[in-house]
Amino acid sequence: MLSLPIARMFAARPLVRILALALAAGPVNMTAAAAETSPPQFVATQIPPERIDAAIASLDSVAADLMKRSGIPGMAIAVVRGGKTVYAKGFGVRKAGEAAPVDADTVFQIASLSKSLSASVVAQQVGAGVVGWDTPIVRHLPWFRLADPWVTSHVTIADMFSHRSGLPDHAGDDLEDLGYGRRTILERLRLLPLDSFRNTYAYTNYGITAGAEAVAAAAGKSWESLAEEVLYKPLGMTSTSERYADYARRPNRALLHVQVDGRFQAKFTRDADAQSPAGGVSSTVNDLARWMDFVLQDGTFEGRQVVPAAALLPAARAEMISSPSAAMDARPSFYGYGIGVSITSSGRVALDHSGAFSLGASTNYRMLPSQGLGIVILTNAAPTGVAEAIGADFMDRVETGQPTRDWYAAYAPIMTQLNAPAGSLVGKSPPAAPQPAARLGAYAGTYGNAYFGPATISRIDGGLELKLGRSRYRLSHWTGDTFAFHPSAENETLGSQAAISFKMGGKGHARDFTIDYLNELGLGRFVRQ
């Protein structure tokens, strides 16, 4: 029982203050070992070393099983433990139908794992005093604008790296699909509507790219050169690059694969240079193991402090709620500055990120900082859930001794939705008795759109062709003044079928048209010039 004076002291303070005093006094009724750890870092359930040994030993069979179930052609896995790479292995082949095997030095396109590497580059520049996480973007990119002038002047590198700028989800990706370059895409972000600043989470490749470009400008270098100089070379990541051309030149590289009639084929390429800081890096599991080691040792690598711990920490701690709790007893998920943060079922902080190209890549890493443990999985197939399933299965075995569920069965349906084709006409056939179209010349002409740029409708070989950005699409009549076409890009997967609908003017010519899959934000209308 409390003595009377202490009881009165506690009664005079709010519960929050009482809890703060109790924590300051130290843990009560804990073991001596636990008492040496501050309460926010204490976890009641311990992980015996042999359990980690068993999880690592299971990887060969888990990987083989999931490759068989999914049919993906190739994959590589590495595990870091206690400052060392303790597992690094490849499975399958670099290209379906060929014999060249995947190994731990095979170069993959890592998609959005790039964001976490970029966060490390920024942290190095923060530590060097070149920028701060709270540096406004316009300080170094004076041409950069968002829809709101106040937000423009206040949005920082941290805001962009934590996806809280107010930009809509995947802002600018549609422009990249049309072939526009980095500067053009960043300049046109000003035309997008904004959600609440610093109060909403929306995943944006070009938000992170804007933040990275501001850092590169402050350093007086290209982003690609800066990343190589301050991160990849110091960590000995000799097979890692921000440039697609470097990946394309690697003799030991994994090609991208998509499913066609139930089998994976190397059908597409994906040059992601425009969003390189957010999704354009290529690397190997051996290189990424070195990066995980660096993160798990608070910015230290092989005894050298590459990045000050205080500068790196914001990248890897909860800064924004990315997934609110679905129920009062459910754990939320968080995002730092380029790194996902979560709390595991055992109460440990975990770091993670996934990457995906619908054109043929899927990647994942997971780290348990309290254990100095990390796993990275790279695959050369469009997202199936395999990479995430292996990471989740491995961490389950580490923390509980066995998988808590069939993770592949859980992730696969989610990935199917991720790969869904675009357009309102997907899976539909033209009407049996369509309404007639106007004469083709009535649709031909040049049309303008501030965000998507100019579009041209031309008469070609007795039909119509749409030219938009660097893309050209043959139009087929659907009904009346509506035509169909098949867009094909990272966000318009196989099977996409879109509608372009014209509105006629008073002189027998179309005055404008709207493209359905580009009109999600109400920006898909093109007006005759």
VEXPA-999088 format. One record per residue: y, z, x negated of N, C-alpha, C, CB in turn. Coordinates in steps of 0.02 Angstrom, whole numbers, plus 50000, padded with zeros to 5 digits. Glycine has a CB too. Layout:
BEGIN
YZXYZXYZXYZX
...
# end
This chain:
BEGIN
499405000049958500005000050000500625000049957500015006150047
501174997349984501804997549948502115004449954502284992249975
502465006449902502845012649907503415011549956503105015049837
503685016849982504225016250033504825012350007504445023050056
505075013749946505655009949923505525002449918505885012549855
504915000549893504764993449887504694990249955504124992449846
504374993950001504304991250069504984989950100503904995950114
505454994550091506124993550119506464987750085506544999950110
506364986950019506674981449983506424974750011506524981849907
505764974150023505484968050049505714966850121504734968150046
505764972350160505964971550230506674968850236505914978150266
507074969950185507774967850187507874960550166508184972250143
507334957150147507384950250122506974945450165507164949850049
507194939150171506804934150207506124933050173507184927550211
505654930450211504984929350185504984924850124504534926450238
505394919650124505424915050067505614918850004505914909350079
506094923450010506304927449952505744932149930506944931349968
505374934849978504824939249961504304935449920504504942250024
504144929349943503654925349908503894923649838503504919049947
504534922149831504814920549766504754926449718505554918449772
504894932549744504834938549703504104939749683505104944649740
503644938449731502944939449716502704934749662502524938649778
502924928349666502724923549615503024925249547502934916549636
503634927549548503964929449486503604935249453504694931249498
503304939549493502954945349466502294943449436502854950549519
502054937349451501424935049422500864935349473501244939149362
500304931949459499744931849505499404938649511499234926649482
499134939849570498804946249584498064944949597499134949749645
497634949449571496914949049581496624942449557496754949949655
496874939749502496594933649472496254935649407497144928349460
495834931249383495514932549319496034932349263494954927349306
495844935049206496314935149150496504928049129496014938949090
496004923549132496144916549113496644913449161495504912449111
496564914849226497014912049276497714914849268496754913249345
497754921249249498404924549243498834921349188498324931949230
498514917849142498894914649088499214908149111498434913349028
499034905749169499304899549196499794901049252498744894949221
500364897549253500844898849306500544896949373501504894849293
500724900549426500414899349492500424892049516500744903449542
500964888149508500944881249533500404876949499501614878049524
500164878949441499664875049405498954877849411499844874549333
498894883549443498234886749449497814883549504498314894149462
497194881949488496714879349537496114883949537496504871949519
495914886049597495394891149602494704888649580495354893749672
494564882249593493904879549575493944876249507493664874449628
493504878149463493494875449396493014869549390493304880849345
493124865349340492704859449328492324860549263493134852949324
491674861549267491284862349206491254855749167490574864849222
491284855949101491274849749062490684845249077491274851448988
490104848149091489514844049104489584839849167488894848349109
490014842049213490124838049273490504831649256490514842149326
490974832149210491334826149187490854821549150491934827949142
490424824549109489904820549074489494816549123489444825149032
489284819749177488864816449227489244810849263488604821549278
489894812049276490294806849310490354800649266490994809549327
490454801749201490504796049155489834792449151490724798449085
489294796349149488624793349144488444789249206488104798749133
488764790749262488604787149324488944780349329488804791349384
489434778949286489844773049295489454766549291490384772949244
488974766149246488594759949240488254758149307488054760549185
487924762949337487564761549399488034760549458487074767249415
488584764349461489074763549515489384756549511489614769049511
489574754449451489884747949442489404742349462490124746949370
488784742849439488284737649455488164737249530487624739149418
488134743049562488014743149635488594739849673487924750349659
489214741449654489784738649690489894731349675490414742649674
489724729149615489764721949602489274718149645489634720549527
488674720949654488174717649696488384717649769487494721249689
488654723249793488854723649864489444719149879489034730849881
489904718649832490524714849845490484707549824491094718049809
490084706149774490034699249748490584697349700490034694549804
491004702049678491544700249632491254697949566492014706249621
491584693249532491284690449471491334694849409491604684049456
491884698649402491974702449340492394708649347492274698049288
492304713249300492654719649303492604723049235492354724249359
493104727149219493084731349159493324738349177493524728249102
493044743349144493204750449157493294754049091492644753749200
493784758549089493864763049031494024769949056494424760448984
493794774949018493924782049033494224785348971493274785649055
494754789148983495064793248930494924800548946495834791848925
494754804248895494614811348904494814815148841493864812548919
495254820048850495444824248794495744820448735494864828048770
496124815148749496464811548696496044806048664496664816248643
495464804548692495034799348664494774794648720494444802548627
494664788448701494334783848746493584785048739494514776348731
493274787548792492564789548789492114784548825492474796448819
492404779648859492014774648893492434768448899491764777148963
492174762748880492534756248888492004750848891493044755048829
491974747448948491434742548956491644737149006490794746048980
491364731148996491464725749043490834724249082491704719649006
490924721149140490374719349183490494712349210490284724449241
489964708349217490034701749247490364696749201490424702249310
490674691749232490944686049194491684685149206490564679649212
492004681649160492724680349165492864675049218493004678049098
492414670249226492494664949276491824663749311492764658349243
491844663649376491234662549414490934655749396491374662849490
490274655649386489924649549368489884648249294490264643849400
490204652449253490174651749181489884658049151490874650249151
489674657649087489294663049057489714668049018488774660349013
490344666249000490744670648957490814677548989491444667548944
490594682848955490584689548987491264693048982490054693748954
491374697549028491934702249025491754707848978492134704949096
492224709748934492124715648892492754719948894491954713748817
492774725148855493334729848858493974726848830493164736148820
493934721048797494524717748770494704711448809494414716048698
494384710348866494564704748909495244706148942494024703448963
495684701348940496354702048968496344700249042496864697548930
496594704849083496664703849155497404703949174496274709449194
497574700649228498224701749259498184708149300498444695549304
498614712949285498524719749313498954720949375498694724849260
499344715949396499744716449458500174722749456499274716549520
500154726849508500644732349515500524738349470500644734649585
499994738349430499964743449377500544742449329499284743149339
500834736449330501424735049289501984740049302501674727949303
502044742449363502594747049380502554753449340502564748649455
501954755949330501874762249292502034761249218501164764949300
501844755549191502024754049122502784753349116501674747549097
503084750049164503814749149163504174755849167504034744649220
503904760449207504194767149210504184770549142503824771449261
503664769249104503614772149036504134769148990502914771149007
504264762648998504794759348958505474762348974504794751648972
505604763149039506244766149059506304773249032506314766249136
505764777149036505774783949011505944784148937505104787449023
505694779248899505854779048828506604777948818505454773448792
506894773548858507614772148853508024778148878507794765848893
507764781748927508104787948948508094792948891507764790949011
507524793748860507474798348803507914796348745506764798748780
508024789848736508444787448682509184787648699508244780348664
509344789548761510044790048782510374783448801510434793148727
509974778148808510254771648826510474771648900509744765948813
510054774548943510204775249014509954782049036509864769549056
510124783949097509814789649130509444787249191510344794949149
508984791149215508644789249277509164788449334508104794449296
509704792349329510214792149382510784787349368510494799049392
510694782749321511204777649306511234772549363511044774149239
511834771249391511894766149443511704759149416512604766049471
511384755249457511184748449437511794744349417510804745049494
512344744849455512914740449444513284742149379513404740949502
513134747849349513454749349285513254744149233513264756549261
512654741649237512414736849188512264729949218511794739449155
512234729549285512174723049319512764722549368511484722349357
513364721049343513954721149387513924715949443514564719949347
513494710949437513434705749488512964707849545513174699349456
512604713249536512104715249585512424718049648511614720349555
512174716049707512444718349770511884719649820512954713249798
511984724749863511574725749922512034724949983511224732749921
511744725250042512134723850103512694728850114511674723850163
512614734950092513114740250102513484741550037512774746750128
514144740850035514514741849973514434748849943515244740549984
514394753849987514324760749961513644761649928514414765950018
513124758949960512464759349930512454755449864511924756649978
512774749649863512804745649802513074749749744513234739449813
513604753549756513924757249701513534763549682514624759149721
513084765849725512734772049712511994771349695512794776549770
511674765749712510954765149701510804765249626510684758649733
510314769249607510174770549537509494767549516510184778049523
509364767949452508714765949425508164770049459508684766849349
508274776549466507784780849499507664778849571508014788149496
508184777049607508104774949676507654768849681508784773449708
507754764149636507354758049637506634759449618507654752849591
506534763649568505854765049545505464769649592505874768149476
505804772849638505464777049688505464773849757505784783949691
505684767649763505664763849826506064767249882504944763049848
506634770049865507044773449916507754770449921507094780849899
507824764149901508474760849902508694758949972508464754749858
508234758550020508384756150086508194748850096509104757050101
508014745250042507794738350049507154738250091507664735149980
507054732850130506434732450170505824731450126506484726650219
505254733050155504614732650121504514725650089504034734150169
504334725650025504204719449987504784714549989503574716050014
505394717249988505994713049989505984708049931506624717449985
506114701849947506164696649896505514693149879506434699449835
504944695949899504304692649882504254685749914503724697049905
504544685049974504514678550008504894673149969504794679050079
505424675149934505794670349893505384668349832506464673249871
505024673049803504594671349746504054666549768504284677749716
503774667549827503254663049852503514655849857503004665349921
504164655049868504454648449873504664645549806505044648649919
504564649549753504694646949686505354648849654504644639749687
505734653249686506374655249657506274660049598506824658549711
506754660049552506704664149492507014671049502507044660749435
506954675249451507144682249455507874683249474507004685749390
508334679849439509044680949452509224678849524509474676949401
508984673149545509134670949613508884675949665508824664049627
508274678349656507994683149704508404689549705507254684649686
508574692149647508964698349645509654697449677509044700849573
509954691649667510614690349697510574690049773510904683849669
510024687449800509964686749872509744693049908509494681149888
509574698249871509394704549904509984707249945509184709849852
510594705149928511184707449965511184705150037511824704949930
510774700150053510754697350120510254700850166510604689950117
509884705650138509364709050177509644715250211508774710750133
509424716750272509644722950305509354729050269509424723050379
509744734450269509534740550235509334745950285510094743150190
508824749650266508644755650304509024761550272507874756950303
508884767550296509244773450272509154774450197509004779650310
509694775250162509704776050089509434782850069510414775050061
508964782750022508644788749995508274792950047509164793049961
508144790050104507814793750157507194790250184508294794950214
507084784050161506504780250183506164777150123506704774850234
505504776850126505094773950073504874766950095504484778450057
505024761950055504794755150068504644751850001505314751050110
504034749749992503784747149928504114740449912503014746549929
504464740049857504834733949841504744731949768505584734849856
504424726349757504344723749689505024722149657503914717449689
505474719349697506114717249668506614722849664506404711549707
506494728449698506894734349685506754736849615506754739749737
506114737549598505924739749531506154734649479505164740649526
506104728249495506334723149448507084723749435506174716149474
507474725249487508194726349477508324732249432508544727349545
507964737749442508044743549399507874742049327507614749249423
507324738349317507124736549249507634731949216506444733249250
507904727149254508404722649227509034726349205508574717249278
509214731549243509804735549223509674739049157509964740749278
509074741649147508904744949084508914739949027508204748249089
508634733949038508624728848986509334726848967508224722749009
509774726149018510464724349004510814729748963510844723249069
510664736048979510964741548941510724741448868510784748248973
510104739348858509824739048791510024732748753509064739448793
510304727848790510514721548758509934717048740510914723048697
509384717548778508784713548763508484711148828508264717548722
508034706348823507644704448882507154710048897507274697648871
506984710648962506504715848980505844714948943506384715849056
505614708748937504974707348906504974709748833504814699948910
505514708448797505554710548727505614718148721506144707148692
506004721148767506094728348765505434731948775506594730448818
505044729848825504394733148838503934732748778504064730048899
503924726948746503494726048688503724730548630503494718748665
504374730948621504644734648564504554742248571505374733048555
504694744948631504724752248637504084755348664505304754148681
503624751248691503014754148719502384750948691503014753548794
502314744448698501684741348680501534741648605501684734048703
502024740248563501914740748491501794747948468502504737848454
502204752848490502064759748469501384762348490502594764248497
501124759948547500474762348570499904757948544500464762648646
500064752748508499534748248483499204744248537499014752248447
499594742648590499324738648646499424731248630499694740548714
499014728848584499114722248554498934716448601498714721648492
498574717948655498384712648702498774712948767497634713048717
499314716748768499714717748828500364713848823499864725248840
500544710548879501154706448879501464706248948501014699348853
502114705148950502484704249013502544696849030503184707349008
502294692448988502404685248997501754681749018502664682148932
501794677749071501204674149094500944669449040501374670249158
501384666349002501164661648951500714664948899501774658548916
500844671348883500414674848836499714675848865500724681648817
499694677748929499044678448963498664671848962499134680949035
499014666448979498694659948985498414657448918499184654749012
498694659948862498454657948796497874662148771499024658348747
497724667748803497194672048778496504668748787497204678948815
496124668048734495454665048743494984669548783495144663548675
495074676148776494654680948812495044683648872494424686748766
495094679548924495474681648983495054680549046496134677748989
495164684749096494824684249160495254680049207494684691249190
494944675149240495304671049288495314674349357494974664049293
495794672249398495844674949465495334671649511496554673949493
495074675549559494574672949606494734675049677493874675349587
494614670449724494664671949795494014669949829495274668249828
493894672849888493294671149925493384664649964493104676849972
492924660049955492904653849993492194653150020493104647549948
492134653150086491484652750119491004658150093491174645850108
491274664250083490854669850065490704670649991490224669450100
490964666249949490844666749877491504666249840490354661149853
491544669849784492154669949745492204663749701492194676249702
492804660649703492944654849663493604655649626492964648449707
493644652849565494264652849527494684647049552494134652249449
495104648249602495444642949637496194642649622495354643749711
496504648449607497234648749600497434651749533497534652849657
498074650449515498394654049460498984657949490498634649249403
499214662949454499764667149479500244668749422499504673749512
500794665149418501314666449369501814671249401501674659749346
501784677549381502214682749411502794684749366501804688949427
503014680049323503574681549278504194683849314503724675549235
504324681149374504944682949409504974690449423504984679049475
504404693549437504384700749451503994704449396504064702049519
504044702049335503644704649281503644712349276503874701849217
504224715749280504204723049275503804726449330504894725749275
503734723049387503384725949444502664723549452503764724449507
502514717549425501844714849437501614709549390501824712249504
501974708249335501804702649293501464704049227502404699049279
501244710249217500944712149153500204710049151501014719749140
499974707949093499254706949081499044711749026499094699449062
498424714249030498194719248982497434719848984498524726148997
497184724348944496464725748941496344733148955496174723848871
495714734848971495584741948983495654746048918494884742949013
495514743048861495604746648799496344748248788495334742648739
496784743348801497504744648794497744749748845497894738048803
497524749148907497754753748959497484760748949497544751249027
496924761448915496674768048897497164771448848495974767648865
497444767548803497944770348757498564772748795498134765048703
498764768748845499334770848886499184777148925499544765148934
498584777648955498414783748992498404789748946497724782949026
498154788948886498154794348837498864796748823497814792148772
499314791948816500024793448804500324797448863500424786948794
500174795448924500434799048983500144806048987500284795149047
499484806548978499144813048984499354817948930498394812048982
499624815348875499864819748822500624820148821499614817348754
500924819448881501644820448889502074816148843501814827548879
501884809848835502294805248796502124805048722502994806948804
501594808548703501374808748633500784804048623501194815848611
500774800648566500204796348551500044796848477500344789048571
499424798648463499184799448393499664803848353499104792648360
499884809248384500304814148350501034812448347500054814948282
501234806648375501934804648374502224805248444502014797348348
502834807848450503164808348515503514801648528503684814248516
503184797348566503444790748581504004791148633502894786048607
503914795548682504404796648735504464804148746504194792948802
505074806848748505144814048761504824816048827505884816048761
504474821548828504134823748888504604824548947503774830448875
505214826948935505694828048989505924821449020506294831848962
505924816048981506114809549008505544806349046506344804948951
504924807649025504344804649058504154808249122503754804649010
504264814749125504044818749182504274816049250504284825749174
504914814049259505124811649325504714805649350505854809749324
504474801549303504074795749323503414797949355503934791249264
503164803749334502504805949354502494812149398502094807249292
503054813749429503054819349475503294816949544503514825049449
503154820749594503324818849663504084818649671503014823749714
504334812649686505054811749697505194809149768505334806849646
504694806149800504794803149866504134803649904505034795749861
504164805349968503564805350009503404798050026503654809650075
502824795750005502624788850019502194788350082502244785949960
501794793450095501384793650156501434800650186500634791750141
501814801650239501864808250269501194810550297502394808250326
501114816950304500494819750331500364817050401500514827350331
499764814850414499574812350480499414818050529498974807650474
499314824050502499174829950543499414836050504498414830550561
499464841750539499724847650505499274850050449499824853250555
498634848350451498174850450399498014844750350497534853150429
498414839350352498294833650308498784833650250498354827050347
498554831650192498974831350133499394824950133498554831650068
500034825450114500444819350107500314816150039501194821050115
500574810150031500574806849966501294805849944500194800149968
501384805349879502054804949850502104799149801502244811549815
502714797749781502844792749730503354795549682503084785949760
503224794649617503714796549567504164790649553503374799049502
504294789449490504674783449471504184778449441505244785249419
503814774949485503334770049463502614772449460503524767549397
502484778749477501814781649474501684785349540501744786349413
501094784249569500904787849629500684794849612500354784149665
500844799549656500684806649645500354809349708501314810749626
499814813049700499464815849757499164822549739498924811049783
498924826049789498574832349780497854831249802498914838349819
497374832449759496674831349776496414836749822496254830949712
495814835749848495514840649893495394847349860494864837949921
495364847449793495264853749758495924857049739494854852649695
496484853649755497144856549740497454854349675497094863849740
497164849449642497434847049579497924841249590496874844849532
498424840949546498884835249547498524829249516499544836849508
498574823549550498274817349525498814811949521497684815049569
498754807549472499194801849465498784795549476499534801749394
499084790549508498694784549522499154778749539498204785749580
498874772849537499204766849562498684761449570499774764549514
498774757249620498364751249629498784745149618498034751149699
498454739649602498784733149596498364727949631498894731349523
498684722849658498314717749694498684711149694498164719949765
498334705749680498554699049694498064696149746498584694549628
498324694149803497894690949852497604684449824498284689549916
497924681749772497674675749740497114677149691498244672149704
496934683749682496324684749643496294690449594496204678949608
496644696049604496584701749557496634708249596497134701449502
496284713349573496314720049603496194725149549495794720749660
496644730149545496624734949490496784741949515497124732849435
496594746949476496724753849495496664758449434496244756149551
497084763549432496954769049384497044775649421497444768649323
496724780749395496794787649421496774792349361496234789349473
497204797449364497224802349310497254809449339497824801149264
496914814149307496964821249321497284824549260496264824449337
497944825549261498274828349202497994835149181499004828949216
497794839249228497534845849210496894845449169497404849949273
496544839949174495914839049137495994834249078495374836549183
496594831449069496684826449017496224820449027496554829448949
496124818549091495614813749109495924807849148495064817049151
495714801849131495954795949166495444790349167496594793549135
495454786349220495014780549225495434774649248494434781849274
495294768749220495624762549241495094757349255496124760049187
495194753549309494724748449331495114741949343494344750649396
494904736549310495224730049319494694725149344495534727549252
494864721249396494404716249421494754709449426494124718249490
494344704149425494624697349429494474694149496494344692949373
494564698149550494444695749618494984698349665493744697849642
495124694449716495594696849768495354703549794495654691649825
495824707649819495654714549836495064715149885496264717949867
494574719049863493994720549905493894728049916493364717549873
494254732049876494164739249878493724741949822493864741249944
493444737449781492994739549728493354743849676492684733449693
493944741649654494304745449602494464752449627494944741849581
494734752949687494914759549715494294763749727495314758649780
493744760649750493134764349764492834767449701492624759749798
492844763649647492584766449584493004772249561492554761049530
493664771549565494104777049544494004783249587494824775049548
493954782349653493864788049698493174791249689493954785949771
492664787149682491984789749671491954793849607491484783949669
492264791249554492254794649490492584801549495492594790449436
493184801749526493534808049531493184812949578494244806849555
492854810449630492434814849671491894818149630492114810849729
491544814249589491004817049548491274822149498490644811349511
491884820849473492194825549426492354832149461492834822549396
492654831749520492904837849553492374841449596493484836049597
491914837749626491434840849672490714839949650491524838149741
490584835549603489904834449580489554828749616489514840549589
489854825949669489554820449705490084816849747488974822849750
489964810549766490454807049808490514810449876490254799649818
491114810749902491214813849968491124808850025491904816949972
491094802250007490994797150058490834790550023491614796450104
490654785550062490564778850035491254775650031490074774550080
491554776049973492254773949966492334766449974492514776049898
491834762549954491894755349962491914753550036491314751649927
491494756650076491494755350148492154757350180490924759150182
492484762450151493124764650178493694759950159493274771750154
493684757550097494234753450073494194746150094494264753849998
493584743550101493504736350114493874733950176492774734850122
493854737350233494224734850291494984734850280494064739150351
495234739650242495954739950227496144733750186496134746450188
495724732050137495874726250095495824719750134495414726050036
495384719450183495344713550226496004712250261494774714150277
496314717650285496964717050317497494714850267497174723750350
497454717450206497934715650154497914708150139497794719550090
497324705250143497234698150128497314693550188496564697050097
497554696250245497594692350306498054686350297497834696750364
497874680650324498304674750320498934675550362497924668450343
499434671350348500094671850380500184666350431500654671550328
500624667850480500814662850530500544664350599500584656050508
500934662350649500744663850719500194659250745501344663350763
500024653950707499524649250731498844650150697499764642150720
498764655650659498134656950624497554657150673498184663550583
497034653350658496444653350699496504649550764496254660250714
497064646250776497164642650838497084635150828497864644150867
496894631750881496854624450881497434621550920496174622050911
497654615450904498204612350942498034611751016498364605350913
498524612051059498394611351131498044604651146499054611851170
497604604951195497244598851214497714593651243496684600451263
498224595851279498714591251309499414593351287498654591151388
499604592051224500254594251199500834590551233500294593351125
501404593951236502014590651258502234585851204502574595951274
502524580151221502724575251170503304577651127502914568651204
503304575351067503854576851021504414571651030503614576850947
505004573251004505534568251001505364563150946506234571650986
505754558050941505644553350885505714557150820506144547350889
505324555350769505304559150706505984559450672504794556150659
506374554050679507024553950647507494559250675507334547250656
507354561750735507784566850764507724573550728507614567850837
507174574550692507064580850656507284580450583506334582850661
507294574350556507444573550485508154575450469507314566250464
508244578250409508904580250387508884586250341509354581750446
509474588650322509534594550279509784600450320510024593150220
509464606150310509624612250347509774617850298509024614150394
510214622350318510424627650273510214634550297511164627450265
510104639050248509934646050261510174650050201509164647050274
510604654950213510914658550157510394662150114511414663650183
509874664750146509374668650109508834664150078509034673850155
508534659850118507994655650093508224649250058507534653850149
508864647650065509124641750032509044635550075508784640749966
509234629750049509204623650088508494621350100509594618150053
508394618050157507744615050173507864607950195507384619150229
507394603550178507444596550196506844594450237507514592150133
506964591150293506434588150332506464580650320506494589950409
505934577750295505934570550279505364566950316505864569550203
505484560550331504964556350359504554553350301505264550650403
503904554650302503474552250248502814549850279503344557750195
502634543550264501994540750286501864541850360501424543850246
502364540550400502274541050471502264548150499501664537750490
502444553050457502464559950479503074563450451501834563650458
503064570050452503614574150427503384578650371503924578250484
503844579850324503724584450268504294589350263503634580550201
504134595650253504624600950241504654602450167504444607350281
505254602250139505364604450070505794610650072505704598750026
505534616150044505884622550045505754625949978505644627050104
506294627349941506214629949873505844624849832505824636649874
505324626949797504924622249757504304619949795504724625349691
504254621849858503654620349898503764614449944503454626549939
503234610649954503234605050001502644605850049503204598249964
502764604950113502244605850163502234599950211502334612450201
501664597050223501594591750272501544594950342500954587250257
501954592550389501964595250456501514591150502502694595350483
501174594550547500774591150598501024593350666500014592750590
501064588650712501334590250779500874595050816501434583850820
501174600150847500804605050885500904603950960501014612250865
501524604950981501714603351050502474603251056501404608551099
502744598751094503464598351103503814597751036503714604451141
504294602251025504674602150962504414607150911505414603550977
503784609150918503464613750872502944609950830503124619650910
502974611150765502494608150718502144613750679502864603350669
501574612050652501184616950613501144614750540500474617650643
501064619650496500934618150426500554624050395501594616750387
500294622950335499864627850302500204630350238499164624850286
500594635750241500884638450179500344641350135501414643850196
500454641150070499964643750022500334646949964499484638149998
500274653549958500594657249904500294664249902501384657449913
500564668649861500294675449855500264679049922500714679449807
500774678249964500784681750028500584677350087501474684450041
500364671250073500124666650124499434664350101500614660650135
498924668250118498254667150091497904661450126497844673550097
497294659850102496904654550132496824655550207496214654150099
496924650350245496884650850317497554651750351496434656350336
498094652450313498754653150343498934646950382499284654650288
499234647750441499474642150481500104644350518498924639850532
500654641450498501314643550523501594638450571501794644650465
502074640750611502424636450659503144635450637502384639350730
503374629250640504084627750631504324624850697504204622750570
504804628250729505024626450796505744624050794504954632450845
505844617850817506514614850818506854616050885506464607250803
507514616450883507934616450943508374610350940508354622950950
508384606650996508744600350997509474601351016508404595551045
509904597150987510614597251003510784592051056511024595950941
511424591551070511644587151124511624579751107512334588951143
511554577851043511564570851024510874568251006512024569850965
510364571751030509684569251018509404570950951509664562051028
509744575250913509494577550848509374585050850509994575650792
508904587350810508784594550805509384597850773508134596050764
509604603350802510184606850774509954612550727510624609750829
509344615050737509094620350693508344620850701509434627150708
508024624650658507314626350666507184633350639506864621150629
506644636350664506434643050642505714642750618506514648150701
505584645950561504904646550534504644653550549504884645150456
504094653950584503864660350611503744665750558503234659250649
503364664450506503174669650459503764671750414502584667350417
504294667750414504894669550375505414673150418505194663350344
505254674350481505744676950527505644684350545505734672850590
505254687850505505104694850520505744699050523504634697750468
506224697550481506854701150479507414697250515507064702750407
507234692050552507734688150587508104683250542508214692550621
507824681650485508164677350436507854670350432508154680550368
507394668750476507014662550469507304656550503506354663650493
507934656850524508254651150559508654646850509508714653650616
508534640350511508874635550468509304630950511508354631450426
509934630150493510414626450534510574619750500511064630550545
510584614450541510734607750514511424607650481510704602450569
511454604650423512074604250385512454597750402511934604550309
# end
